[in-house]
Amino acid sequence: MPRISYVNGRYAPHADAYVHIEDRGYQFADAVYEVCEVAKGYIVDMGGHLDRLGRSLDELRMAWPMSRAAFEIVVREVVRRNRVTNGLVYIQVSRGVAPRDFLFPAGARPSLVVTARKVNPAINAGKAEAGIKVITVPENRWDRVDIKTVGLLPNVLAKEQAKAAGAQEAWFVDTDGNVKEGGSSNAWIVTKDGVLVTRPADHGILRGITRTTLFKVAAGLGLKIEERHFSVQEAKEAREAFISSATTIAMPVIAIDDTPIANGHPGSTVLSLRQAFFDVAEKRPA
């Protein structure tokens, strides 16, 4: 069955789904996006993702393309039409189509694109069993990474650098030597005392929706969390390290810059978080 996408009021075969060449998302990265996991027939944490989408839109003085209720219907319909039981749904809103000019165009209507695709859950399960490697790279992104925009070129380059090094993610590091976040994930460590540590979600990192849910999961497991900065060296000396995102949930990190973490195998804390995640997360039928 061919994939179906939604573009500005029309459900179309994925191969025929287009946006205008003067869409500001294409020309200026003047657009925001969200990615939700679809698991076991449910859209996971959709409420949180749409809340964050609304915040991103507000920060950029961009309007919703439709009411939130209608928005949710479109998202569910795209998932349904693609028969996605396990996979991802991608949402993108741009400021719209207008003659190319740096200033906000008067009267432009926001553009909305929604796509969905299947993902075999066994793929991420296999990665979690083996763990992943990360590298560290200097922070070179703009200051407002708390807004989830499509301006991701530094992230793309960092991830390509990670791939070339035989790793699966890159962690951005600030000028003080502290870890900020990954190219498409939040960064965590577990101290030798079993405390979970992740950087405060101020404007210096993206406030991950999966990250937020993991706070609830950790509380249910009786685990303590500290929101504070941690250095690359502290991460390398930690008992465990992991990343979180909608696409990975909680994914063990077994090496940083080729330095093994603990015994070089996934730790029990992150695996327990991963196992408990679905039961705690918000679930809406697709």
Secondary structure, 3 states (H helix, E strand, C coil): CCCEEEECCEEEEHHHCCCCCCEHHHHHCCEEEEEEEEECCEEECHHHHHHHHHHHHHHCCCCCCCCHHHHHHHHHHHHHHCCCCCEEEEEEEECCECCCCCCCCCCCCCEEEEEEEECCHHHHHHHHHHCEEEEEEECCCCCCCCCCECCCHHHHHHHHHHHHCCCCEEEEECCCCEEEEECCCEEEEECCCCCEEECCCCCCCCCCHHHHHHHHHHHHCCCCEEECCCEHHHHHCCCEEEEEECCCEEEEEEEECCEECCCCCCCHHHHHHHHHHHHHCCEEEC
